[in-house]
Amino acid sequence: MGRKTVLEQIDATFKAGEFTAILGPNGTGKTTLLKAMMGLVPHTGKVRAYDESGGPLSRTAYSYLCQLNKSSSELTVIEVVLLGLVHQLSWRITAAQEQQAETMLQELGLLHLATRSFAHLSGGQQQLVSLAQALIGRPEVLLLDEPTSALDLKHQVQVLELARDYTRQHQCITVAVLHDLSMAARYCDRLLLLDQGRVQREGSPNDVLNNETLSRVYQVEVDVGYCSQGHTYVTPIRLLPSAGSSKQII
Ligand SMILES: Nc1ncnc2c1ncn2[C@@H]1O[C@H](COP(=O)(O)OP(=O)(O)OP(=O)(O)O)[C@@H](O)[C@H]1O
């Protein structure tokens, strides 16, 4: 990025039908990795995606949900969702495309907002509508940057279940940047833990989430446990002395 190297020696493979979370501290290169996969930042090395026959996937097969920024767009909610079909739209929006957008909104429980101004929605509602936009084109590669950052618990579960189910049903390659380690463990098949621009650990939630690795990467003493259903959860205990004062922010 400019003359600054953000990521180094990233060697990762993402498989169709797998939901992968990218984890790691702030400023460590997670968004940059998604942007490199989208071809949005200059990078050396290669990012390649293949279809079932081994041919390269076209850019139109990718969908990218960027980090939440409150938008002042004058478009209505349904217009924002239809933009997700931008590669298929012509001068006229067909009734079928409009129906597709309504179905997508219905699936996310947002149909009642269809004619509202996108700018006047809450942050969480804008995030859900943006997800509808990302999904409507049935992407084969779905890149989600903190898709649940503005959502309450119910909507976090809804979004992560939807992303997981979509990934399996459509054999999509789905990669999401997440900060909630327990949610990542609950919904993702694979975790990729980044720190200082490098992959520190990757694998199943059980492989990646352990006290030693998380304490080292986040500088926080944590307790990694298993709930009665067998899911991994991470509870923070305290900042480690090497992390500095809790009053000093970044
Ligand atoms: N447009 C930019 N120009 C220059 N440097 C940038 C730019 N965007 C990001 N960076 C730098 O690249 C590094 C990685 O940023 P990135 O946004 O990828 O981190 P991140 O892991 O996604 O962080 P967060 O969890 O805070 O969203 C940071 O040091 C950041 O300052």
PDBQT file of the ligand as one rigid body, heavy atoms in Angstrom, charges set to zero:
ROOT
HETATM    1  N1  LIG A 301      -5.383   3.677   2.625  1.00  0.00    +0.000 N 
HETATM    2  C1  LIG A 301      -4.352   3.401   3.405  1.00  0.00    +0.000 A 
HETATM    3  N2  LIG A 301      -3.183   4.055   3.258  1.00  0.00    +0.000 NA
HETATM    4  C2  LIG A 301      -2.112   3.786   4.021  1.00  0.00    +0.000 A 
HETATM    5  N3  LIG A 301      -2.101   2.858   4.999  1.00  0.00    +0.000 NA
HETATM    6  C3  LIG A 301      -3.229   2.188   5.201  1.00  0.00    +0.000 A 
HETATM    7  C4  LIG A 301      -4.429   2.408   4.431  1.00  0.00    +0.000 A 
HETATM    8  N4  LIG A 301      -5.391   1.558   4.869  1.00  0.00    +0.000 NA
HETATM    9  C5  LIG A 301      -4.828   0.849   5.854  1.00  0.00    +0.000 A 
HETATM   10  N5  LIG A 301      -3.560   1.207   6.058  1.00  0.00    +0.000 N 
HETATM   11  C6  LIG A 301      -2.618   0.655   7.040  1.00  0.00    +0.000 C 
HETATM   12  O1  LIG A 301      -2.480  -0.735   6.799  1.00  0.00    +0.000 OA
HETATM   13  C7  LIG A 301      -2.431  -1.437   8.030  1.00  0.00    +0.000 C 
HETATM   14  C8  LIG A 301      -3.473  -2.535   8.031  1.00  0.00    +0.000 C 
HETATM   15  O2  LIG A 301      -4.763  -1.934   7.902  1.00  0.00    +0.000 OA
HETATM   16  P1  LIG A 301      -6.061  -2.841   7.783  1.00  0.00    +0.000 P 
HETATM   17  O3  LIG A 301      -7.210  -1.911   7.570  1.00  0.00    +0.000 OA
HETATM   18  O4  LIG A 301      -5.841  -3.906   6.793  1.00  0.00    +0.000 OA
HETATM   19  O5  LIG A 301      -6.116  -3.469   9.241  1.00  0.00    +0.000 OA
HETATM   20  P2  LIG A 301      -7.232  -4.364   9.934  1.00  0.00    +0.000 P 
HETATM   21  O6  LIG A 301      -6.533  -5.562  10.472  1.00  0.00    +0.000 OA
HETATM   22  O7  LIG A 301      -8.361  -4.600   9.013  1.00  0.00    +0.000 OA
HETATM   23  O8  LIG A 301      -7.669  -3.417  11.134  1.00  0.00    +0.000 OA
HETATM   24  P3  LIG A 301      -9.069  -3.200  11.928  1.00  0.00    +0.000 P 
HETATM   25  O9  LIG A 301      -9.302  -4.445  12.735  1.00  0.00    +0.000 OA
HETATM   26  O10 LIG A 301      -8.747  -2.031  12.791  1.00  0.00    +0.000 OA
HETATM   27  O11 LIG A 301     -10.140  -2.924  10.915  1.00  0.00    +0.000 OA
HETATM   28  C9  LIG A 301      -2.610  -0.410   9.141  1.00  0.00    +0.000 C 
HETATM   29  O12 LIG A 301      -1.331  -0.110   9.667  1.00  0.00    +0.000 OA
HETATM   30  C10 LIG A 301      -3.191   0.776   8.441  1.00  0.00    +0.000 C 
HETATM   31  O13 LIG A 301      -2.764   1.958   9.072  1.00  0.00    +0.000 OA
ENDROOT
TORSDOF 0
